[in-house]
Protein backbone atom coordinates (compact mmCIF):
# COMPACT_ATOMS: atom_id res chain seq x y z
CA UNK A 1 0.00 0.00 0.00
CA UNK A 2 1.36 3.41 -0.94
CA UNK A 3 0.23 6.67 0.64
CA UNK A 4 1.11 10.13 -0.74
CA UNK A 5 1.27 13.60 0.80
CA UNK A 6 1.86 17.00 -0.82
CA UNK A 7 3.42 19.66 1.40
CA UNK A 8 5.54 22.76 0.80
CA UNK A 9 5.75 22.12 -2.97
CA UNK A 10 7.15 18.62 -2.33
CA UNK A 11 5.58 15.19 -2.57
CA UNK A 12 6.18 12.50 0.02
CA UNK A 13 5.30 8.81 0.04
CA UNK A 14 4.89 6.11 2.68
CA UNK A 15 4.92 2.53 1.41
CA UNK A 16 3.92 -0.48 3.51
CA UNK A 17 4.39 -4.09 2.37
CA UNK A 18 3.64 -7.42 4.08
CA UNK A 19 5.69 -10.48 3.16
CA UNK A 20 5.43 -14.06 4.47
CA UNK A 21 8.79 -15.47 5.60
CA UNK A 22 10.15 -18.99 5.35
CA UNK A 23 9.72 -19.45 9.10
CA UNK A 24 5.94 -18.94 9.17
CA UNK A 25 5.92 -15.37 10.43
CA UNK A 26 5.35 -12.14 8.49
CA UNK A 27 7.60 -9.20 7.67
CA UNK A 28 6.14 -5.70 7.58
CA UNK A 29 8.40 -3.36 5.63
CA UNK A 30 7.79 0.39 5.90
CA UNK A 31 9.56 2.73 3.50
CA UNK A 32 9.21 6.49 3.25
CA UNK A 33 10.76 9.52 1.62
CA UNK A 34 10.33 12.26 -0.95
CA UNK A 35 9.19 11.26 -4.43
CA UNK A 36 11.93 13.48 -5.94
CA UNK A 37 14.69 11.39 -4.33
CA UNK A 38 15.97 8.25 -6.02
CA UNK A 39 16.36 6.38 -2.69
CA UNK A 40 14.00 6.21 0.30
CA UNK A 41 14.76 8.28 3.39
CA UNK A 42 14.40 5.21 5.62
CA UNK A 43 13.26 1.59 5.57
CA UNK A 44 11.93 -0.06 8.73
CA UNK A 45 11.41 -3.82 9.08
CA UNK A 46 9.24 -5.45 11.72
CA UNK A 47 8.27 -9.10 12.22
CA UNK A 48 4.94 -10.39 13.55
CA UNK A 49 3.74 -13.91 14.26
CA UNK A 50 0.54 -14.08 12.24
CA UNK A 51 -1.15 -12.62 9.18
CA UNK A 52 -3.90 -11.23 11.40
CA UNK A 53 -1.34 -9.31 13.48
CA UNK A 54 0.30 -8.02 10.29
CA UNK A 55 -3.00 -6.74 8.88
CA UNK A 56 -3.96 -5.09 12.18
CA UNK A 57 -0.59 -3.35 12.35
CA UNK A 58 -0.96 -2.26 8.72
CA UNK A 59 -4.37 -0.72 9.46
CA UNK A 60 -3.00 1.07 12.56
CA UNK A 61 -0.15 2.54 10.50
CA UNK A 62 -2.50 3.67 7.72
CA UNK A 63 -4.86 5.36 10.21
CA UNK A 64 -1.92 7.17 11.84
CA UNK A 65 -0.54 8.33 8.49
CA UNK A 66 -3.94 9.47 7.21
CA UNK A 67 -4.24 11.70 10.28
CA UNK A 68 -0.91 13.28 9.22
CA UNK A 69 -2.26 14.10 5.77
CA UNK A 70 -1.25 11.06 3.71
CA UNK A 71 -3.82 9.83 1.18
CA UNK A 72 -4.13 6.61 -0.80
CA UNK A 73 -4.40 7.08 -4.56
CA UNK A 74 -5.91 4.63 -6.98
SVG drawing of the C-alpha trace seen along z (x, -y; Angstrom):
<svg xmlns="http://www.w3.org/2000/svg" viewBox="-8 -25 27 47">
<polyline fill="none" stroke="black" stroke-width="0.4" points="0.0,0.0 1.4,-3.4 0.2,-6.7 1.1,-10.1 1.3,-13.6 1.9,-17.0 3.4,-19.7 5.5,-22.8 5.7,-22.1 7.1,-18.6 5.6,-15.2 6.2,-12.5 5.3,-8.8 4.9,-6.1 4.9,-2.5 3.9,0.5 4.4,4.1 3.6,7.4 5.7,10.5 5.4,14.1 8.8,15.5 10.1,19.0 9.7,19.5 5.9,18.9 5.9,15.4 5.4,12.1 7.6,9.2 6.1,5.7 8.4,3.4 7.8,-0.4 9.6,-2.7 9.2,-6.5 10.8,-9.5 10.3,-12.3 9.2,-11.3 11.9,-13.5 14.7,-11.4 16.0,-8.2 16.4,-6.4 14.0,-6.2 14.8,-8.3 14.4,-5.2 13.3,-1.6 11.9,0.1 11.4,3.8 9.2,5.4 8.3,9.1 4.9,10.4 3.7,13.9 0.5,14.1 -1.2,12.6 -3.9,11.2 -1.3,9.3 0.3,8.0 -3.0,6.7 -4.0,5.1 -0.6,3.3 -1.0,2.3 -4.4,0.7 -3.0,-1.1 -0.2,-2.5 -2.5,-3.7 -4.9,-5.4 -1.9,-7.2 -0.5,-8.3 -3.9,-9.5 -4.2,-11.7 -0.9,-13.3 -2.3,-14.1 -1.3,-11.1 -3.8,-9.8 -4.1,-6.6 -4.4,-7.1 -5.9,-4.6"/>
</svg>
